Amino acid sequence: MLNWRQFFLAYLRSRIRLLVFIFLISCLALAFHILFTNLGSYFLYFFLLCSFLTLLFFIWDILVEAEVYRKEMLYSEREPKSPLECALAEKLDEREAELYQKKSEAESKLTDLLDYYTLWVHQIKTPIAATRLLVAEVSERELKRQLEQEIFKIDSYTNLVLQYLRLESFHDDLVLKKENIENLVKEVIRKYAIFFIQKSLSINMHDLDRSIVTDKKWLLVVIEQILSNSLKYTNEGGIEIYMDGQDLCIKDTGIGIKNSDVLRVFERGFSGYNGRMTQQSSGLGLYLTQKISQELGHQIRIESELGQGTTVRIKFAEVNLLIE
């Protein structure tokens, strides 16, 4: 959208000397008319005619400059007139070409990097699947359980990398439709059942029979990351998942978060006190969670106190979404 206010201010600045000159001539003509009243009405008619022609000139000049301004803003078309404008236009074209080349090179490098890591993620899943088959043959129950948990963590971290890479093309495969929250939560709970069993944690789900408009795949990532964090920092008690108005709440009885860290937990790479203490945080999980939530039109916030557990709230805002 063209900024006409900015255009008129720039136009007045560019014509300031001409405007001052016309104003001085007008004042001189008016003083001349007052001093020499015997000239009659002919001088007044001549003055009015000159004023009218000046007004027509400015209207014409404004329309011409407005068209130049419009072409420059919309199509980057410029026709330099003065030597200075020619020099500036040439430098501007060179700078634009240089920036375009750098942008193309950066995009090419980013594409290569994304392709490499995407290929790496898919390749690493083959030995993970093979390891699962080998672990299935382990006879010692406790060792088998521990190995299964570690393989699950490796697979989860691998998926986290893939999901992070896919953020660049988030809208390419976005499918928005009505989803049942209870079904989504149960799907994630089943996936992490092994950790509930290992830690003897309880799970309490209620008031979840609600439907919302969202993308199932990406919302599952959000719920999974939050639940994974809750399980990571909860050693006794359990986790409660419920709907509170428009909020999906995931509440745990874990170690909680320091007040100084609550406002920074969504920053990329920030692990906080808990992450440094347990050496289990990558600083990407909650960052990824917030980015996905924002893209889906949902809002996420955390309520926590150290030693008192943590509650994560996902507020669903359907008004911002369109069903495709």
Sequence and secondary structure as in RCSB ss.txt:
>XXXX:A:sequence
MLNWRQFFLAYLRSRIRLLVFIFLISCLALAFHILFTNLGSYFLYFFLLCSFLTLLFFIWDILVEAEVYRKEMLY
SEREPKSPLECALAEKLDEREAELYQKKSEAESKLTDLLDYYTLWVHQIKTPIAATRLLVAEVSERELKRQLEQE
IFKIDSYTNLVLQYLRLESFHDDLVLKKENIENLVKEVIRKYAIFFIQKSLSINMHDLDRSIVTDKKWLLVVIEQ
ILSNSLKYTNEGGIEIYMDGQDLCIKDTGIGIKNSDVLRVFERGFSGYNGRMTQQSSGLGLYLTQKISQELGHQI
RIESELGQGTTVRIKFAEVNLLIE
>XXXX:A:secstr
   HHHHHHHHHHHTHHHHHHHHHHHHHHHHHHHH GGGTHHHHHHHHHHHHHHHHHHHHHHHHHHHHHHHHHHH
      SHHHHHHHHHHHHHHHHHHHHHHHHHHHHHHHHHHHHHHHHHHHHHHHHHHHHHTT   HHHHHHHHHH
HHHHHHHHHHHHHHHHGGGGGGG   EEEEHHHHHHHHHHHTHHHHHHHT EEEEES   EEEE HHHHHHHHHH
HHHHHHHT  SSEEEEEEETTEEEEEE S    HHHHTTTTSTT  HHHHHHHT   S HHHHHHHHHHHHT EE
EEEE TTS EEEEEE  GGG    
